[in-house]
């Protein structure tokens, strides 16, 4: 459904461009707790008992299993929330839906949030979880080659960062990744090289200012802005990356950087599918499955999961 004048006016009101996330992130976390689709039946998931050390910290991993016989893949999921908000709790409904709609086991990673734990805590936690899942895939009923990295928004950033870290460190090798409206660059001011930052940077819930505020809370120093594990598009090389499914939203300020990442992966020899969902806003994937955009996303995901690229 196209965005009409009434919807556009409502979105402008809800976008609150003047809010300073650096001052309100604690309130946002509490609001998310109230609005998130928490599971009424916690028996739908288990906590992976295998320890996942990240420095002196152990990273919790929550496992969701589909009803019946699970499919061949395991989706290792990193949630969104600007590296500052969002939790495995707030994404319980999303992960349960994901297991049901794909028939795959879903492992959701509870990485540490900024500003309490700034970069590189989040990617290191996600890398540690991926390393242990790849090393001990059999305990989750899959083979290492069946593991797919997936994330939305900041989680898409973390999935891409983990893929780069895996290439650079050589401890494991992801074969596939799914990036849903990911944040992949650190340039979101008016002079951004991405037109969607200006076209969609106000009035569509996620504003360009909010992205900048999240990154200010996430980074440890200005040098992080060009670190490829912070902003994967700033990597000097994107060679030897997993087969990639990239899904962007038409009215998202991050749309063009996501698609630019896909094009670079393709130019450097990677297999990439890029899908832009019309009339979609950033964050739509957290909606219930009854929404058509969410159904369409799962259809695209399942086609990607079913294929085997040679």
N, C-alpha and C positions, 0 to 999 in steps of 0.2 A: 504494500500500500504506500503510495507516495505521501510525502510530508506536506500537508496543506497549511494554509495560513494560521489556522487555529492551533494546530500542533506545533508549528514553528514558534508562535508566541509563547506557548506553554514551555517549550524547551528553553527559550531565552530566559524565562523566569527561573527555571530549575537549574540553569547553568551557573548562576552566581559567580560571574567572572571576578568580582572584587574580593572574594574570600581568600584569605591567606592560609593555605594548607599547613604551612609551617607552624601556625598557631592553633589550628583546629583538628589536627590529625587524631588526637586522642578522642575527641567527640565523634569523629567519623568512625573510629573503631567501634564505639559503643552503639552508634546508629546501625552499623552493619550487623552487629549481633542481633539487634531487634528485627531487622528486615530480611536477614538471610534465610534461605530454605533449609533449616536444620532438619535432620531426620528424626521422625517420631520413633523409628525402630533402629536403635544403634546396633542391633544384631546384624544389620546389612553390611557392616564392615568389621574388620579385626585390625589390631595393631601388629605390625610385623615385629616379631620378637628378636630378629637378628639385629645386633647393635650396629649403628651407623656412626662411627666417630668422625667428627670434623673438628680437629684440634682437640681441646678438652671438652667439647660439647658433643652430645649424642643427638642425632637428628631423628625425630620420630617420623615413621612412615605408616600411613593408614591404608589398608588394602580393602578394596571393594570387589566382590566377585559377582558375576552375573548369575541369574538363575539357570539351572541346568548345566550342561557341559560348556565350560568357557571356550572361547575361540583361541586361535593360535597365538595372538599377540598379547603383550602386556603394555599398557599405556602408562608410562611414568610421568605423572602430571605435576606441573608447577603452577600454582594458582596466581592470579593477578591481584592487583591492589596497589600498584605504584611502589612496590618494595616496602611500603609503609603501612598499608592496611591489608585486609584480607587474611584469612586463616584457613587451615584445613577444616575447621568447624563451619565457617561460612560457605565453604565449597562442598560440603557433604552432599547436598542435593544435586549439584552439578555432577559430582563423581558417581553417585548412584545412578543418575540418568545415563552417564557415559558408559558405565558397565552394561546397563540394560540395552542401550541403543546400539552398541557395537558388539556385544557378546564377548568383550575382552575383560580380563582382569585389569583393574585400575589401581595404581599405587600412587597415593597423594602425599607429597613431601611437605613437612611442616618446617620450612626454613625460617631462619631468624629475620626479624624485620628491623628496618631503619626507623628512626635515627638511633635507637638504642644500640643497634649493631649495623654499622655502616659498611659500604663496599670495602672489601670483597666478601663479607660474611655470607650473604645470600648465595652468590654463585659457588662459593666453596662448600656450603651445606648441600646445595643441589648436586654438585659434582660428587661429593662423598656418597650421597644417596645413590646416584647413578652407578658409581664404581662398585658399591656393595651389591646392588641389584644385578649388575652384569656378572659379578663374580659368583653370586649365589642364586642365579636364576632358577635353578632346579628346585629350590625350596618354595618358589612361587609357582611352580608347575609349567615353566616355559624354558625355552632355550635362549641364549644371549642374542642370537640373530632375530628373535621374535620381539625384542624390546623396542618400543617407539617412544621417543621423547616428545612431550606435548605440553604446551602452555598457552595461556591467553594473556594479552597485554604485557605487564611486567613478567608474567610467567613465560610468555613467548620469548622475551628478552633472555630469560634465564636458560630456557631450552637451547637457544642459539649459542649462548655463552658456553654452556656445558659441552656442546658439540665441538666448539673451537678448542676448549680446554682439553677435551679427549684427544683431538688430533695432535695438539702440541705436547701432551704429556705421555701419550702412547700406552696408557694402562687398559683401555677398552676402546671399542669403536662402534658407536651407534650407527645403525643402518638406515634409520628413517627418523624424521622429525615432523611434527605438525605445529605450525606457528599461527595462532589466531589473533588477528589485529595486534601484532607485536610492536613493542617500542625497541627500535634497533639503532637509533642514532641519538645524539645529544644536542641537536641543533633545532630549537623550537621557538626561536624569536622571530620577529617580523622579517629578518633577512635570511630566514631558513631557505635552503635549496629546494624544499618540498612545498609545492603550492597548496597541498591539503592543510598545512599548518595555518596558512592565512585564510583559506576558503572555509575550513571547518574548525578553526581555532577558538571561535566563540559561538555560543548559541546551540551547541549540540552535546550538552551534559559534560563531556570531558573537554576542558578548554586547554589551549596551549599554555596558558599561565599555570594551570594546575599541573601539567606535565613538568614544567620548569620547577615548580615548587617541590614536587615529588623527587626530582633528581637532585635538588639542593639538599633535601633531607637524606638522600641515599648516598651521595658521594662523600668521600673522606677528604678530598682535595680537588682543586681544579684540574690537576693532571689526570684524574680519573675520566674526565670527559672524552678523552681520546684513547682510553684503554679499550681494546677490543672486547674484553670480558665485561665491560660496562656498556659499551656501545658497539655491538658486533659489526655494524656497517663501517666502522673506522678501521677494521682489520686490513692490513696490507695485502693479505691473500685470503680468499674464501675457497681455495681448492681443497679437495679431499673432505668434503662435507657430506652429511647423509642425504639420501633422497628426501626431498622437502615438499610438503604441502603448505602453501601460504594462503591464508584466508584473510581478506581485508574487508572493512566496512565502508560503504560509500561516504557517509557523513562523519568520518573519524579523522582527527588531525594526524594520526599516525599512518594513514592509508598509504601515502606515497613512499614513505621510507620503507614500509613493508614490501611494497612491490619493487622498489629499487633493489632491495636485498635479494629478492627472488631473481631479478634479472642478472645481478652480479654472480650469483651462484651458477646460473645457467651459462653465463659467459665464461666462467672458469671451469666448465666441464661437468657441472652437477645436473642431476635430474630434478626438475622443479615443476610443480603445478601451482599456478596462481589463480585464485578465484576472488573477484570483488563482488560482494553481495549488495545488490541495489537496495536503496532505502534503509540500509542498516546503520545503526548507531554503535559507537564503542560500548562494549559491555553487554550486548544482546545475548551472548552465549550463556549468560547466567540465568536467563529466563527459563521457565518450564518448557518441556518438549512440545506442548500443544501449540506453541508459536511457530509459524511457518518458517521463519528464518532459522530457527534452531533445528527444525526438521531437515531443512535444506542443507545445513551444515553437516549433520550426521550422514546424510546421503553422500555428500562429497567425501567425508572422512572414510566411510565404509568402502567406497570405490577405491580410494587410495590404499586402504589397508588390505584389500583383496588382491591388489595387483602385486606382481613380483618383477621389479625392474632388473633386467639382465645387464 
